[in-house]
Amino acid sequence: MNNKLKVINNNVSLKFDDRGLIPAIVQDVDTRQVLMLAYMNQVSFKRTLETGETHFYSRSRQELWHKGGTSGNIQKVEEIFYDCDRDTLLILVDPAGPACHTDNTSCFYRKMAEKQAYQEKETAQDEIIELLYQLIVDRKHQLPEGSYTTYLFEEGLDKILKKVGEETAEVIIAAKNKAKKELVYETVDLIYHLLVLLVDKKVSLKEVEEELTNRYRA
């Protein structure tokens, strides 16, 4: 199978630094989560284009390395962008597994700062769906023991679909019973299982949001 990437613009002159390197930000094409930052030289960049999988240059080992060549967590390249100064790359990939050597989905898994305390509640409410989606993505990659989400992914699509059907029925029953609290509770269960389904089928929240926007504008 030929995975060679099609170069859209052959006239772009990328700016490699004085060491012959250019930073490459790697992002999940589906979830848009930033996975890692690495460096490429002209040889690794060429290999990436030729193979359709990310290749980098290790500054510490001073050698080329194929992401996932040892671990199996390869990154299939979907698109490559360059910034306005032509000195940084953004690479959208379909990852076969965690990007970080710690087995975390992203190398950026440790938080350094966040909004002040008085804004935390509002921020969490505004972003809860996205936060839950990202948590489910992490569960799918890491499959921690004892997690209900892990159980769903291990059981497979049929089990997930069964739960979506069951929770839909529970929402209908709660609505018919005119039990507001029960309706809220069952709705949350349904949303959670729908998010699990989206992650399993690699459907991003952005795709759902775009469809909602199109319908709103129609």
N, C-alpha and C positions, 0 to 999 in steps of 0.2 A: 504494500500500500504506500502510495506516494503522499507524504505529509508535508512536502516542501511548501513554504509560504509564498504567496503571490506578492511581490513588491509593487506597491501602488505608485510610488514616486522614486525613480532611480536617480533623480537630480539632487536629492537632499544630501548635504555634506554634514554629517554628525560631528560634533565637537568633542573629541576625546581629550582628556587632560594630559598633562606633561608626562604622565606615566603610561599613557595609551589606554586609559580606562574611561568608562562612562557608567554612571549609576543607573540601575534598572529597578524600578518599583514594580513588584509583581502583585496583581490583583485578581481575585476570583471573578471570572466572567459572569457567573450567575448571581452570587450574593453581593458582589462588589466589595467584599472585605479585602483590605490590604493584607497580603500574606507575608511579604518579606521585602527586604532591600538587598540587592547584591550588585556586583560589578561585572561588566563585560569588557573585553578588549575586541579588537576587530576580528580575531579568529573565532572567539566564542560567539560573537554576534552572527558571523557568517554561518557557523554550525547550527545556530538556532534557526536561522532562515531555511537552511537546507533540510533539517530534520523535523522541524515543526515542534520541537521540544526545547525547553530552556537549557542553555549551556552558559556557564559563567567563568570568571577568572578569580581564583582565590588569591587575595593579596598576602595572606599569611603563608600559604604553601607555595605561592608563586607558580601555579599550574592551572590548567583548565579543569573544570569539573562539570559533569552532566548531572543536573538535579534529578535525584531519584535513581541514578545509575546503580547505587548500592542498596538503598532502602526500598526501591520500587515505587516511591512516591513521586513519579514523574509529573511534569507539568506540560500538558499539551497546549501549545500556543494557539489562541484564536485570533488575536489582533495585537499589533504593536503601534504605539503612538510615540511621538517625540514632542517635547515642549517648545515654547516659543523661541528659546535661545538655542535649541538643538543640542543641549548638553545633558539631557536627562531622558530616559526612556520609560514608558509606561506599558507594561506587558500584561494583557488579559489572558488568563489561562484557565483550562479545565484541569484541576489538580486530581491526581489519583489517590492522594492521601495528604496528611499533615505537611505543612511547609516547614515547620520548625523542627530542629533536631531533638527538642524536648517532647515531641509528639503532640504539641499544641497545633491547632489548625493554622494559626498565624504566629509569626515571631513577635508580634505586638500584642501580647496577652497580659502584660502587666501595666496597670494604670498608674500614672504619675500625678495627674491633677484632674479636677472636675469642677463643676460649678459650685458656688457657695451653698452652704447648708440650706438656706431659706428657699433656694430654688430647686432643691433636690426632688421634692415631691412632685412639683409641676413637671420637671424634666422627665422623671420616670413615667408619669402618666402620658406625656406626649409621645414617648418613644417606646412604650411597653411592647407593642406588637413587633417592632423591629428587634428589640432586645431579646424577646422570646424566640423569634425566628433564628437569630444568631446563636442562641443557646442550643436550639435544636440542631443546627448545623454542626456545632461542636460535638454534641452528643453522637451524631451520626459518624463522625470521623474517629472519635475516641472510644465510643461504646463502653462507658464506665460500668462496672459491675453493679448490679442492684438498681439501676435506673430504669424507670418505666419506659422512657423514650428509647433506651437501648433495646428493651424487650420488643417494642413495636418494630424497630428496624430489623432486628434479628428474625422476627416472625415473618416479615415480608409484606409486600403490597396487599395481598388478600386480607391480612389481619388489619392493616391500617384502614382499608376500605370498609371492612366490617364495622370497625369502631366509628368511622364517620357516619355510616348508616344508622348505627345504634344511637349516637348522640343527636343526630337529626330527629329521630323519633322522639327522644327525650325532650327536645325543644318543643316539638309539636304538642306533646302531652302537657307540658308545663303551661304552654300558651292556652290550651283548651281548658285547663284547670284554673286559669286566671290567677296563678300564683306568681306574683312578680319576682320575689326573691329566688324562687325555684327556676324561673325563666332566665334570670341573670346567670345563675349558677350553671345551668345546662348550656347556655349560650357560650360561656367561657370554655366549657369542655369541648364544644363543637369547634370553636375557633382554634383551640390548641391542636385538635386532631386534624383539622384542615391544614394547619401550618406544617405538621408532620408530613402530611401527604405532599404538600408543595415542595418541601425539602427533598423528600424521597424521589420525586419526579423532576428535580432540578428546575423548578419554577421559582423565579425570584420575586420578591415583593415589588420590585420596580416594574416587572411585567404586569402584575395585578394592578398596581397604581396607574400605569399607563392606560390599561383597558378601562378602569373606572373614569379616568380623565376623558377619554374618548367618548364614553357614554354620557358623561355630564355635559360635554360640549355639543352633543348631537341634538 
